[in-house]
Amino acid sequence: MSSDHNKCDVIVIGGGISGLSAAKLLYDSGLDVVVLEAQDRVGGRTYTVRNKHVKYVDLGGAYVGPTQNRVLRLSKELGLETYKVNEVEHLIDHVNGKSYPFKGPFPPMWNPITYLDYNNLWRTLDEMGKEIPNEAPWKAPHAEEWDKITMEQLLNKVCWTKPPVFKRNSPFFRYASIRGSIQQERKFIGGSGQISEKIMEYLGKRVKLEKPVIYIDQTGGNIIVETLDHEKYEAQYVISAIPPVLSLKIHFNPPLPSMRNQMINRIPMGSVIKCIVYYKDTFWKKKDYCGSMIIEDEGAPIGLALDDTKPDGSVPAIIGFILARKCRRLINLSKEERKTQICELYAKVLGTQEALHPVHYEEKNWCEEQYSGGCYTAYFPPGIMTQYGRILREPVGRIFFAGTETASEWSGYMEGAVQAGERAAREVLHSMGRYSGEIWKSEPESPDVPALPITTTFWERNLPSVPGLLKLMGFSIFFTSVAAAGFFAYKKDLLV
C-alpha cells in the first residue's frame, strides 16, 4: 500500500525537459508534485556529458533558435546563456566525391532547371503548410491524401530534375532544420542538460531517479502508480511525459482505450548516433572552412557535420549525425570502427590528412537507450497521423499526456517539450479548478533571440516550375510557328 509519505497532488512520469517543465509549473502553482524518472539522471533525450577531454558536450538535443521562445524563456529564467554556432567561413557541399565550398543558407545551383525545381519545391511545401493547422494537422483539407504518401513520393511528384537538390539525400532536410529558413543557430553554454538539472535542483527531493513506472491503477478514488522497485505513489492526477511507445512498458488498470493502445504500437522512434570528433586545433579554418559539411553520399556514415568547438575557441571538435538507415547499417560496428570511418570521411571532404588524427572521440547511440527508445522523436508512418493523431494528447481518465511528440509547434525539439509540458500542466490545473485561462497559451517573442523575417523575392514567388516552363516553351514554339507560317504565306501571296 502507498504511505502518506508517497501521496501528492500530481505525479509526473518522465524527468526530461517536458516532464520537468510540467512539474515546475505545477509546483509554482502551489501543488505537491512528484517526478518519477526511470534513469539515473534527468534530461531524457538531452544529455550533457562532462569530462576532462571535452569540458562538456551535448550528446542529445542541443540546438535552439528564433521562434523557440518557450525554451529560451525557461533557460533564461534558469540563468543559462546561448552562443551562435560558427558558420563564418565557407561551408562545404560534398557531392559525387567532390567538395564545393559556399556561403549562404544553401549551396549554389548552377543549373537553371535545377534551380526552378528547387524553388518550386520550397514554394509547394510552403503552400501545403498554410493548409495544415498546427494543433490538428489531421483536419487539413488534403490530410488523408497527403498522409498516405512518403516524402520520397512527394519529391518524385513535385520534382523533375534528377536528382534535384533535395532528392540526392536527406542531409539537406536536417541542415534546413538547423539553418536556412528555420534558423536553429544556437547552443547553450555549458550544455542543454542544465535545463533539466537546474529544474531538478529547484524541485529538490520531489524528483525521484531510477524509478521506472510499471503499473498505473486509476480504478479507485486516487491514481496509484507503482515503480519497478515496488514503491507505490498516490495522486489525484498523472502526467505522462515519456515517448508514446514507452507506454508499452507500463500496465494500465483499466486497460488503455483501444485507439490509444493501437496508436502507441504504430509510432516508432527514430534512429540516431551522435558523434563528436576532437582535434588538437581547428585545422579546417586554415582552409577557410567553418566545419559545416553537407555530405550527399549514401555510402558515407555522416550526412551532416557542424563545428562543435566551444565558443571561446577551446576544445576543437566536429559533430556529426548518423541517421536513419545509415544508423541501422552501422549500429553493429564497434565505436572505434565508426570513429575510423568518420575520420576518413572528414579527411576526404575537407581535403586534409589532419582529420585522420583525432585526440578524442565521443558518441551516443540513442537506439540502445531503453527509456528513450531512440531519437530524435517518434515518427508517423504513412496513414497513421490522420487515423491516430487526434489520440496523441487525448486524456485517459485523469492521465494527461506531455512529451515533445504532443506539441503543436516544434514537435521533436526542446521547444516542443516545454510547450507540451506546460500545456499538460495547465490541463491538470484546469481540471482541478485552479486555472481558467487558455490551455494553449501563446508565448511572447524572445527579446534576446528575435525571429528573423522570412522574405521571398519577386522571382522566387513567380518563377515557373519545370512543367510550367515546358508549357510556356510549348506555347511559345506554337505561336512562333503559327506566326512564321502566316508570314511565309503572306510573302508568297498564299492568303489571297
Buried (B, 14 or more C-beta within 10 A) or exposed (E): EBEEEBBBBBBBBBBBBBBBBBBBBBBEBEBEBBBBBBBEBBBBBBBBBEEEBBBBBBBBBBBBBBBBBBBBBBBBEBEBEBEEBBBEBBBBBBBEEEBBBBEEBBBEBEEEBBBBBBBBBBBBEEEBEEEBEEEEBBEBEEBEEBBEBEEEEBBBEBBBBEBBBBBBBBBBEBBBBBBBEBBBBBBBBBBBBBBBBBBBEBBEEBBBBEBBBBBBBBEEEBBBBBBEEEBBBBBBBBBBBBBBBBBEBBEBEEEBBEEBBBBBEBBBBBBBBBBBBBBEEBBBBEBEBBBBBBBBBEEBBBBBBBBBBBEEEEBBBBBBBBBBEBBEBBBEBEEEEBBBBBBBBBBBBBBBEBBEEBEBBBBBBBBEBEBBBBBBBBBBEEEBBBBBBBBBBEBBBBBBBBBBBBBBBBBBBBBBBBBBBBBBBBBBBBBBEBBEEEEEEEBEEBEEBEEEEEEEEEEEEEBBBBEEBEEEEEEEEEEEEEEEEEEEEEEEEEEE
